[in-house]
Amino acid sequence: MSTLETIHTAWARLDAALRARRPVEVSYHGRRRVICPHALGWMNDRPLVLGYQIGGETSTGSLHPDPCKRWRCMYVDEIDGLVAAHPTCEWASADNYNSRQPFAVIDEVAIAVT
C-alpha cells in the first residue's frame, strides 16, 4: 500500500468493521488472513490495527491452539488488500483483550472495541 488515499480507504474499512464487529479478510506480507479488528491507532507515527485472527494463513502454518495467542498487529500501510469476510464468518475475541490498553502495542488508540 503506497498512497495516502489507499491508506485512508483501508483505515475507513477497518474502522467500519470494528464498529460493526464484522471480520475482514486482509492480505498482509503475502498471507491472506481473516481478522476481527479490535483497535486502531498509531505506533511510531504509523497507522496500526490490532486484530484477532480467526482464519486464513499464518507464518507458522496454522492458527495457534491457544485462542489468547491469535492476536495480530498490522501496519495499515502494509496491508495489500482488504475486503469484507464471508458473511458466515462470525466475530471473535479472546479473554486476554483489554480495551483500555490493547496489548501496549498501540502508542495512541483512536478507537477500540469496548
DSSP file (Angstrom, degrees, kcal/mol; ACC not computed):
  #  RESIDUE AA STRUCTURE BP1 BP2  ACC     N-H-->O    O-->H-N    N-H-->O    O-->H-N    TCO  KAPPA ALPHA  PHI   PSI    X-CA   Y-CA   Z-CA
    1    1 A M              0   0    0      0, 0.0    79,-0.1     0, 0.0    80,-0.0   0.000 360.0 360.0 360.0 127.0    0.0    0.0    0.0
    2    2 A S        +     0   0    0     76,-0.0     2,-0.2     1,-0.0    75,-0.1   0.710 360.0  76.0-125.6 -26.0    1.6    3.2   -1.0
    3    3 A T     >  -     0   0    0      1,-0.1     4,-2.1    74,-0.0     5,-0.2  -0.624  70.0-129.3 -97.9 153.5   -0.7    6.1   -1.4
    4    4 A L  H  > S+     0   0    0     -2,-0.2     4,-2.6     1,-0.2     5,-0.2   0.873 111.4  55.3 -60.9 -38.3   -2.3    8.2    1.3
    5    5 A E  H  > S+     0   0    0      2,-0.2     4,-2.3     1,-0.2    -1,-0.2   0.903 107.4  48.8 -62.9 -41.8   -5.7    7.7   -0.3
    6    6 A T  H  > S+     0   0    0      2,-0.2     4,-2.4     1,-0.2    -2,-0.2   0.894 111.8  49.0 -65.8 -40.4   -5.3    3.9   -0.2
    7    7 A I  H  X S+     0   0    0     -4,-2.1     4,-2.7     2,-0.2    -2,-0.2   0.916 111.0  50.7 -64.0 -42.9   -4.2    4.0    3.5
    8    8 A H  H  X S+     0   0    0     -4,-2.6     4,-2.5     2,-0.2    -2,-0.2   0.909 110.3  49.7 -61.1 -42.6   -7.2    6.2    4.2
    9    9 A T  H  X S+     0   0    0     -4,-2.3     4,-2.2     2,-0.2    -2,-0.2   0.922 111.8  47.4 -63.0 -45.2   -9.6    3.8    2.5
   10   10 A A  H  X S+     0   0    0     -4,-2.4     4,-2.6     2,-0.2     5,-0.2   0.921 111.8  50.6 -62.4 -43.9   -8.1    0.8    4.4
   11   11 A W  H  X S+     0   0    0     -4,-2.7     4,-2.8     1,-0.2    -2,-0.2   0.931 110.3  49.9 -58.8 -45.9   -8.4    2.7    7.7
   12   12 A A  H  X S+     0   0    0     -4,-2.5     4,-2.3     1,-0.2    -1,-0.2   0.890 111.9  47.4 -62.2 -40.5  -12.1    3.6    6.9
   13   13 A R  H  X S+     0   0    0     -4,-2.2     4,-2.3     2,-0.2    -1,-0.2   0.905 113.5  47.5 -67.9 -41.6  -12.9   -0.1    6.1
   14   14 A L  H  X S+     0   0    0     -4,-2.6     4,-2.6     2,-0.2    -2,-0.2   0.910 111.8  50.9 -65.0 -41.5  -11.2   -1.3    9.3
   15   15 A D  H  X S+     0   0    0     -4,-2.8     4,-2.5    -5,-0.2    -2,-0.2   0.923 111.2  47.7 -60.5 -45.8  -13.0    1.3   11.3
   16   16 A A  H  X S+     0   0    0     -4,-2.3     4,-2.1     1,-0.2    -1,-0.2   0.901 112.9  48.3 -63.3 -41.8  -16.4    0.3    9.9
   17   17 A A  H  X>S+     0   0    0     -4,-2.3     5,-2.4     2,-0.2     4,-0.9   0.900 111.6  50.2 -65.7 -40.6  -15.7   -3.4   10.5
   18   18 A L  H ><5S+     0   0    0     -4,-2.6     3,-0.6     3,-0.2    -2,-0.2   0.943 112.3  46.6 -61.7 -48.8  -14.6   -2.7   14.1
   19   19 A R  H 3<5S+     0   0    0     -4,-2.5    -1,-0.2     1,-0.2    -2,-0.2   0.857 119.2  40.5 -63.2 -36.3  -17.7   -0.6   14.8
   20   20 A A  H 3<5S-     0   0    0     -4,-2.1    -1,-0.2    -5,-0.2    -2,-0.2   0.514 107.2-126.9 -88.6  -5.8  -20.0   -3.3   13.3
   21   21 A R  T <<5 +     0   0    0     -4,-0.9    70,-0.3    -3,-0.6    -3,-0.2   0.967  58.6 146.8  52.6  56.8  -18.0   -6.1   14.8
   22   22 A R      < -     0   0    0     -5,-2.4    -1,-0.2    68,-0.1    -2,-0.1  -0.982  47.8-120.0-122.4 132.8  -17.6   -7.8   11.4
   23   23 A P        -     0   0    0      0, 0.0    62,-1.8     0, 0.0     2,-0.3  -0.294  26.9-158.3 -66.1 154.9  -14.5   -9.8   10.3
   24   24 A V  E     -AB  35  84A   0     11,-2.7    11,-2.6    60,-0.3     2,-0.5  -0.927  14.7-128.4-130.2 157.4  -12.4   -8.7    7.3
   25   25 A E  E     -AB  34  83A   0     58,-3.3    58,-2.4    -2,-0.3     2,-0.3  -0.937  32.4-179.1-106.8 126.5  -10.0  -10.5    5.0
   26   26 A V  E     -AB  33  82A   0      7,-3.0     7,-3.0    -2,-0.5     2,-0.6  -0.893  27.2-139.5-123.7 153.7   -6.7   -8.9    4.6
   27   27 A S  E     +AB  32  81A   0     54,-2.1    53,-2.9    -2,-0.3    54,-0.8  -0.970  33.0 170.9-108.7 118.9   -3.6   -9.6    2.6
   28   28 A Y  E >   -AB  31  79A   0      3,-2.7     3,-1.5    -2,-0.6    51,-0.1  -0.977  64.2 -16.7-137.8 120.2   -0.6   -8.8    4.8
   29   29 A H  T 3  S-     0   0    0     49,-0.7    -1,-0.1    -2,-0.4     3,-0.1   0.869 128.7 -51.2  52.4  41.2    3.1   -9.7    4.0
   30   30 A G  T 3  S+     0   0    0      1,-0.2     2,-0.4     0, 0.0    -1,-0.3   0.519 116.9 108.4  81.3   5.5    1.9  -12.2    1.3
   31   31 A R  E <   -A   28   0A   0     -3,-1.5    -3,-2.7    26,-0.1     2,-0.5  -0.948  64.1-134.3-120.0 137.3   -0.5  -14.0    3.6
   32   32 A R  E     +A   27   0A   0     -2,-0.4    25,-3.9    -5,-0.2     2,-0.4  -0.770  33.2 177.6 -85.8 125.6   -4.3  -14.0    3.5
   33   33 A R  E     -AC  26  56A   0     -7,-3.0    -7,-3.0    -2,-0.5     2,-0.6  -0.972  27.4-144.9-131.2 144.9   -5.7  -13.6    7.0
   34   34 A V  E     +AC  25  55A   0     21,-2.5    20,-2.9    -2,-0.4    21,-1.4  -0.953  34.7 172.6-107.4 119.2   -9.2  -13.3    8.4
   35   35 A I  E     -AC  24  53A   0    -11,-2.6   -11,-2.7    -2,-0.6    18,-0.2  -0.877  36.9-137.6-128.1 157.4   -9.2  -10.9   11.3
   36   36 A C  E     - C   0  52A   0     16,-2.0    16,-2.1    -2,-0.3     2,-0.1  -0.952  33.8-132.8-108.5 106.4  -11.6   -9.2   13.7
   37   37 A P  E     + C   0  51A   0      0, 0.0    14,-0.3     0, 0.0   -16,-0.1  -0.408  33.4 168.6 -64.3 130.5  -10.3   -5.7   14.1
   38   38 A H  E     +     0   0A   0     12,-3.3    75,-3.0     1,-0.4     2,-0.3   0.654  61.3  14.0-113.9 -27.0  -10.3   -4.7   17.8
   39   39 A A  E     -DC 112  50A   0     11,-1.5    11,-2.7    73,-0.2     2,-0.4  -0.994  53.4-163.9-153.4 145.3   -8.3   -1.5   17.9
   40   40 A L  E     +DC 111  49A   0     71,-2.8    70,-3.0    -2,-0.3    71,-1.7  -0.983  37.7 105.9-126.3 140.9   -7.0    1.2   15.5
   41   41 A G  E     -DC 109  48A   0      7,-2.2     7,-3.0    -2,-0.4     2,-0.4  -0.897  59.2 -63.6-177.4-151.7   -4.3    3.7   16.4
   42   42 A W  E     -DC 108  47A   0     66,-2.0    66,-1.7    -2,-0.3    65,-1.5  -0.962  24.9-174.2-130.0 143.1   -0.7    4.6   15.8
   43   43 A M  E >  S- C   0  46A   0      3,-2.4     3,-1.3    -2,-0.4    63,-0.1  -0.987  85.5 -10.9-132.1 121.9    2.6    3.0   16.6
   44   44 A N  T 3  S-     0   0    0     -2,-0.4    -1,-0.1     1,-0.3    62,-0.0   0.891 130.1 -56.9  53.6  41.1    5.8    5.1   15.9
   45   45 A D  T 3  S+     0   0    0      1,-0.2    -1,-0.3    63,-0.0    -3,-0.0   0.681 115.8 114.3  64.9  20.9    3.6    7.5   13.9
   46   46 A R  E <  S-C   43   0A   0     -3,-1.3    -3,-2.4    30,-0.0    -1,-0.2  -0.958  75.0-105.7-120.1 141.0    2.3    4.8   11.6
   47   47 A P  E     -C   42   0A   0      0, 0.0    29,-2.1     0, 0.0    30,-0.6  -0.432  44.5-175.7 -67.0 136.6   -1.3    3.6   11.5
   48   48 A L  E     -CE  41  75A   0     -7,-3.0    -7,-2.2    27,-0.3     2,-0.4  -0.979  17.6-155.7-136.9 143.3   -1.8    0.2   13.1
   49   49 A V  E     -CE  40  74A   0     25,-2.6    25,-2.4    -2,-0.3     2,-0.6  -0.969   7.6-151.5-118.1 137.6   -4.6   -2.3   13.6
   50   50 A L  E     +CE  39  73A   0    -11,-2.7   -12,-3.3    -2,-0.4   -11,-1.5  -0.947  28.8 177.0-102.8 119.0   -4.8   -4.9   16.3
   51   51 A G  E     -CE  37  72A   0     21,-3.2    21,-3.2    -2,-0.6     2,-0.6  -0.923  32.7-132.9-127.6 150.6   -6.8   -7.8   15.0
   52   52 A Y  E     -CE  36  71A   0    -16,-2.1   -16,-2.0    -2,-0.3     2,-0.4  -0.901  31.1-134.9 -98.9 117.2   -7.9  -11.2   16.3
   53   53 A Q  E     +C   35   0A   0     17,-2.8   -18,-0.3    -2,-0.6     3,-0.1  -0.593  33.7 165.1 -81.9 126.4   -7.1  -13.8   13.7
   54   54 A I  E     -     0   0A   0    -20,-2.9     2,-0.3    -2,-0.4   -19,-0.2   0.463  63.4  -6.7-115.4  -6.6   -9.9  -16.3   13.1
   55   55 A G  E    S+C   34   0A   0    -21,-1.4   -21,-2.5     2,-0.1    -1,-0.2  -0.980  85.9  60.5-170.8 179.3   -8.8  -17.8    9.8
   56   56 A G  E    S-C   33   0A   0     -2,-0.3   -23,-0.3   -23,-0.3     2,-0.2  -0.521  84.2 -23.9  88.7-155.5   -6.5  -17.8    6.8
   57   57 A E        -     0   0    0    -25,-3.9     2,-0.3    -2,-0.2    -2,-0.1  -0.595  48.9-170.6 -99.5 154.9   -2.8  -18.2    6.8
   58   58 A T    >   -     0   0    0     -2,-0.2     3,-0.7   -25,-0.1   -26,-0.1  -0.875  39.8-107.7-132.6 168.8   -0.1  -17.7    9.5
   59   59 A S  T 3  S+     0   0    0     -2,-0.3    -2,-0.0     1,-0.2    -1,-0.0   0.728 121.9  48.2 -69.7 -19.7    3.7  -17.6    9.4
   60   60 A T  T 3  S-     0   0    0      2,-0.2    -1,-0.2     0, 0.0     3,-0.0   0.471 117.5-110.7 -99.2  -3.3    3.6  -21.0   11.3
   61   61 A G  S <  S+     0   0    0     -3,-0.7     2,-0.3     1,-0.0    -2,-0.1  -0.085  88.0  38.7 104.7 -35.7    1.1  -22.6    9.0
   62   62 A S  S    S-     0   0    0     -5,-0.1    -2,-0.2    -7,-0.0    -5,-0.1  -0.966  92.2 -84.2-144.9 161.1   -2.0  -22.9   11.3
   63   63 A L        -     0   0    0     -2,-0.3     7,-0.1    -7,-0.2    -5,-0.0  -0.350  55.2 -99.1 -63.6 144.1   -3.7  -20.9   14.0
   64   64 A H        -     0   0    0      5,-0.2     5,-0.1     1,-0.1    -1,-0.1  -0.386  25.0-130.9 -62.1 139.0   -2.2  -21.2   17.5
   65   65 A P  S    S+     0   0    0      0, 0.0    -1,-0.1     0, 0.0     5,-0.1   0.771  93.4  77.4 -65.4 -24.1   -4.3  -23.7   19.5
   66   66 A D  S >  S-     0   0    0      1,-0.2     3,-2.4     3,-0.1    -2,-0.1  -0.785  74.7-152.0 -88.0 113.0   -4.4  -21.2   22.4
   67   67 A P  G >  S+     0   0    0      0, 0.0     3,-1.2     0, 0.0    -1,-0.2   0.771  92.7  65.9 -55.9 -26.8   -7.0  -18.5   21.5
   68   68 A C  G 3  S+     0   0    0      1,-0.3     3,-0.2     2,-0.1    26,-0.1   0.550  97.6  56.2 -72.9  -6.0   -5.1  -15.9   23.6
   69   69 A K  G <  S+     0   0    0     -3,-2.4    -1,-0.3     1,-0.2    -5,-0.2  -0.006  80.0  89.1-114.9  28.4   -2.2  -16.2   21.1
   70   70 A R    <   +     0   0    0     -3,-1.2   -17,-2.8    -7,-0.1     2,-0.2   0.179  55.7 124.0-108.7  15.8   -4.1  -15.3   17.9
   71   71 A W  E     -E   52   0A   0     -3,-0.2     2,-0.4   -19,-0.2   -19,-0.2  -0.560  40.0-167.7 -78.7 140.4   -3.6  -11.5   18.1
   72   72 A R  E     -E   51   0A   0    -21,-3.2   -21,-3.2    -2,-0.2     2,-0.5  -0.996  12.4-156.8-131.6 133.8   -2.0   -9.8   15.1
   73   73 A C  E     -E   50   0A   0     -2,-0.4     2,-0.4   -23,-0.2   -23,-0.2  -0.934  20.4-179.7-105.3 130.7   -0.7   -6.3   14.8
   74   74 A M  E     -E   49   0A   0    -25,-2.4   -25,-2.6    -2,-0.5     2,-0.4  -0.995  29.9-126.8-135.8 131.1   -0.5   -5.0   11.3
   75   75 A Y  E >   -E   48   0A   0     -2,-0.4     3,-2.0   -27,-0.2     4,-0.3  -0.641  21.4-139.9 -72.3 127.5    0.6   -1.7   10.0
   76   76 A V  G >  S+     0   0    0    -29,-2.1     3,-1.4    -2,-0.4    -1,-0.2   0.841 100.7  60.2 -59.9 -34.7   -2.2   -0.4    7.8
   77   77 A D  G 3  S+     0   0    0    -30,-0.6    -1,-0.3     1,-0.3   -29,-0.1   0.532 103.1  53.2 -73.6  -3.4    0.2    0.9    5.2
   78   78 A E  G <  S+     0   0    0     -3,-2.0   -49,-0.7   -71,-0.0     2,-0.6   0.348  79.8 108.4-109.1   2.9    1.5   -2.7    4.7
   79   79 A I  E <   -B   28   0A   0     -3,-1.4   -51,-0.2    -4,-0.3     3,-0.1  -0.724  48.9-169.8 -81.0 122.2   -2.0   -4.2    4.1
   80   80 A D  E     +     0   0A   0    -53,-2.9     2,-0.3    -2,-0.6    -1,-0.2   0.761  67.2   7.5 -86.2 -26.9   -2.1   -5.1    0.4
   81   81 A G  E     -B   27   0A   0    -54,-0.8   -54,-2.1   -80,-0.0     2,-0.3  -0.990  58.5-173.2-155.9 148.0   -5.8   -5.9    0.2
   82   82 A L  E     +B   26   0A   0     -2,-0.3     2,-0.3   -56,-0.2   -56,-0.2  -0.932  15.2 155.3-150.4 120.1   -8.9   -5.6    2.4
   83   83 A V  E     -B   25   0A   0    -58,-2.4   -58,-3.3    -2,-0.3     2,-0.1  -0.931  49.9 -83.7-138.0 162.3  -12.4   -6.9    1.9
   84   84 A A  E     -B   24   0A   0     -2,-0.3   -60,-0.3   -60,-0.2     2,-0.0  -0.410  51.5-115.5 -62.7 141.3  -15.3   -8.0    4.0
   85   85 A A        -     0   0    0    -62,-1.8    -1,-0.1     1,-0.2   -60,-0.0  -0.282  48.2 -69.9 -72.4 165.7  -15.0  -11.6    5.2
   86   86 A H    >   -     0   0    0      1,-0.1     3,-2.4     2,-0.1    -1,-0.2  -0.270  49.0-115.7 -54.7 141.2  -17.5  -14.2    4.1
   87   87 A P  T 3  S+     0   0    0      0, 0.0    -1,-0.1     0, 0.0    -2,-0.1   0.713 113.5  61.8 -57.2 -21.1  -20.9  -13.5    5.7
   88   88 A T  T 3  S+     0   0    0      2,-0.1     2,-0.3     0, 0.0    -2,-0.1   0.638  79.2 103.6 -81.1 -11.8  -20.7  -16.8    7.6
   89   89 A C    <   -     0   0    0     -3,-2.4     2,-0.3   -66,-0.1    -4,-0.1  -0.542  64.1-149.4 -70.4 129.9  -17.6  -15.6    9.5
   90   90 A E        -     0   0    0     -2,-0.3   -68,-0.1   -68,-0.1    -2,-0.1  -0.774  19.1-101.2-104.8 147.9  -18.5  -14.7   13.0
   91   91 A W        +     0   0    0    -70,-0.3     2,-0.3    -2,-0.3    -1,-0.1  -0.323  46.7 179.4 -59.4 141.8  -16.9  -12.0   15.2
   92   92 A A        +     0   0    0    -40,-0.2     2,-0.3     2,-0.0   -40,-0.2  -0.962  13.1 171.1-145.1 162.0  -14.5  -13.5   17.8
   93   93 A S        -     0   0    0     -2,-0.3     2,-0.3   -42,-0.1   -42,-0.0  -0.847  25.5-117.1-152.1-174.8  -12.2  -12.3   20.6
   94   94 A A    >   -     0   0    0     -2,-0.3     3,-1.5   -26,-0.1   -26,-0.1  -0.937  26.9-111.3-134.8 159.2  -10.1  -13.8   23.4
   95   95 A D  T 3  S+     0   0    0     -2,-0.3   -27,-0.0     1,-0.3    -1,-0.0   0.683 109.9  65.2 -63.4 -19.7  -10.3  -13.4   27.2
   96   96 A N  T 3  S+     0   0    0      2,-0.0     2,-0.4     7,-0.0    -1,-0.3   0.282  72.8 117.4 -91.9  13.4   -7.0  -11.5   27.3
   97   97 A Y    <   -     0   0    0     -3,-1.5     2,-0.4     5,-0.1    -4,-0.0  -0.652  40.9-174.1 -81.6 134.6   -8.3   -8.5   25.4
   98   98 A N    >   -     0   0    0     -2,-0.4     3,-0.7     3,-0.1     5,-0.2  -0.950  13.6-162.3-130.6 110.3   -8.3   -5.2   27.3
   99   99 A S  T 3  S+     0   0    0     -2,-0.4    -1,-0.1     1,-0.2    15,-0.0   0.754  89.3  59.8 -66.6 -23.9   -9.9   -2.2   25.6
  100  100 A R  T 3  S+     0   0    0      1,-0.3    -1,-0.2    14,-0.1     9,-0.1   0.824 125.9  13.0 -74.1 -30.0   -8.2    0.3   27.9
  101  101 A Q  S <  S-     0   0    0     -3,-0.7     2,-2.3     4,-0.0    -1,-0.3  -0.637  76.4-153.6-146.5  83.2   -4.7   -0.9   26.9
  102  102 A P  S >  S-     0   0    0      0, 0.0     3,-1.4     0, 0.0     4,-0.4  -0.340  73.0 -55.0 -64.5  81.3   -4.7   -3.1   23.8
  103  103 A F  T 3  S-     0   0    0     -2,-2.3    -4,-0.1     1,-0.3    -6,-0.0   0.626  80.1 -91.1  62.7  17.4   -1.6   -5.0   24.5
  104  104 A A  T 3  S+     0   0    0      1,-0.1    -1,-0.3     2,-0.1     3,-0.0   0.718 104.0 112.7  54.7  21.5    0.6   -1.9   24.8
  105  105 A V    <   +     0   0    0     -3,-1.4     2,-0.6     1,-0.1    -2,-0.1   0.608  59.9  70.1 -96.4 -13.9    1.3   -2.2   21.1
  106  106 A I        -     0   0    0     -4,-0.4     3,-0.2     1,-0.2   -63,-0.2  -0.914  61.3-164.6-109.9 118.8   -0.5    1.0   20.1
  107  107 A D  S    S+     0   0    0    -65,-1.5     2,-0.4    -2,-0.6   -64,-0.2   0.917  85.9  18.9 -64.4 -43.4    1.0    4.2   21.2
  108  108 A E  E    S-D   42   0A   0    -66,-1.7   -66,-2.0     0, 0.0     2,-0.4  -0.962  77.6-148.0-134.1 114.6   -2.1    6.2   20.6
  109  109 A V  E     +D   41   0A   0     -2,-0.4   -68,-0.3    -3,-0.2     3,-0.1  -0.696  16.1 178.8 -85.0 127.6   -5.5    4.4   20.4
  110  110 A A  E    S-     0   0A   0    -70,-3.0     2,-0.3    -2,-0.4   -69,-0.2   0.837  72.7  -8.1 -91.1 -43.0   -8.0    6.1   18.0
  111  111 A I  E     +D   40   0A   0    -71,-1.7   -71,-2.8     2,-0.0    -1,-0.4  -0.982  65.2 179.2-154.9 144.5  -10.8    3.5   18.5
  112  112 A A  E     -D   39   0A   0     -2,-0.3   -73,-0.2   -73,-0.2     2,-0.2  -0.995  37.0-101.1-147.4 149.8  -11.2    0.2   20.3
  113  113 A V              0   0    0    -75,-3.0   -94,-0.1    -2,-0.3   -75,-0.0  -0.511 360.0 360.0 -65.7 133.6  -13.8   -2.4   20.9
  114  114 A T              0   0    0     -2,-0.2    -1,-0.1   -16,-0.1   -15,-0.1   0.407 360.0 360.0-108.7 360.0  -15.2   -2.0   24.4
